[in-house]
Amino acid sequence: MNINYRNEQLQLGVSGVYHAYSRIYCPVVSEYNYYSLRDSSHFNASIDYSYRLNRLAFAGETAVARNGATATTHMIQYTPSGLFSLSALYRHFPISYNAMHAQAFSEGSRVQNENGFYLGVTFSPLQKVSATTYIDLFRFPWPKDQVDKPSAGFDFYFIGTYAMDRNSNFELRYKIKQKEQNTDYPENSRKVLPYNTQKIRLRYNHALNNGWDFRTTLDAALFRRKFFPLEKGFMLSQHAGYRGGKKIRGDLFAGYFKSDTYATRLYSYERNLLTTFYMPSFHGKGIRLAASGRYAFTPRLSFSVKIGHTRYFDRETIGSGTERISGNRRTDLFTYWQWQF
């Protein structure tokens, strides 16, 4: 149920939801899910608001569970001009709060056991330069799965773009996320230790007036766990795409990767069938090649094809279980006919 009122500046809402199950919902008790819902029914209610005043915008929601636990999140955004925007968000989700289908901005997968503060800025200091950055600080007051005590972390992100002209630009991205996790250190002992993952990307984009576009990318990944050696990985890739005609379009991708471990895996960003994207991950040492295309015979009939090839230089088998391949190469082929009535 939802009832709301709104005008040009203000929006107010009241919501409620009731769940009833044919059996008692009762997950196996462990320390980290001690406060999880265990019942045959549940109820949540909330009030939400948003208000805009000139260059300021406010929004938020406060919800209550049947046991009286209250979760809340509030946001403020300040946009003095089209060249600058500042956003801040606070969230408080107690461990005793339960909502089966709740969704909110959070680091964890559930609206529970998390406090956090987010600050983001978008700005354009020069005519050809734009940037977006944010930092998110979060804390988990109660133990989590694979974390035996309260823990904390942060997530920092930056992307900057320099436009050389209308068809070319450079892009720099940097991201670091730090959290804590159970770790066997030293031997025969387990501690909760911090670890962080860093991702760096340098990319050059160039588009031609005849429908071709090119993208050269250098990706790097670093993984560091306290008291353990630094792990590294990188991928150098080239993409070319064609969108110059109504009947035909296509994409080519080639990449070389080298990664110490799965923690420093790299991803390729490939166009798949039906205008979707495919992002396989790679670790170890090898190359990735991919080509896709679409041809429209008529406005209603088209044929699409995608072929991808991966070759590893550091192993003789790929995958595991039912997907295990004896060899260091893998080729995938996808085809798709589309006939619209």
DABEL-V125481 format. One record per run of one state. SS is the DSSP state (hx for helix, st for strand, lp for the rest). FROM is the first residue (numbers start at 1). LEN is the number of residues. Records with the same first field share a line. If there is no record, write none. Layout:
SS: FROM-LEN / FROM-LEN
This chain:
lp: 1-1 / 7-3 / 27-11 / 54-2 / 66-4 / 82-2 / 94-20 / 127-2 / 141-3 / 145-2 / 148-3 / 164-4 / 185-5 / 208-4 / 226-5 / 243-5 / 260-2 / 265-1 / 268-2 / 272-1 / 276-1 / 279-2 / 283-1 / 297-4 / 313-4 / 319-2 / 324-1 / 327-2 / 340-2
st: 2-5 / 10-17 / 38-16 / 56-10 / 70-12 / 84-10 / 114-13 / 129-12 / 144-1 / 147-1 / 151-13 / 168-17 / 190-18 / 212-14 / 231-12 / 248-12 / 266-2 / 270-2 / 277-2 / 281-2 / 284-13 / 301-12 / 317-2 / 325-2 / 329-11
hx: 262-3 / 273-3 / 321-3
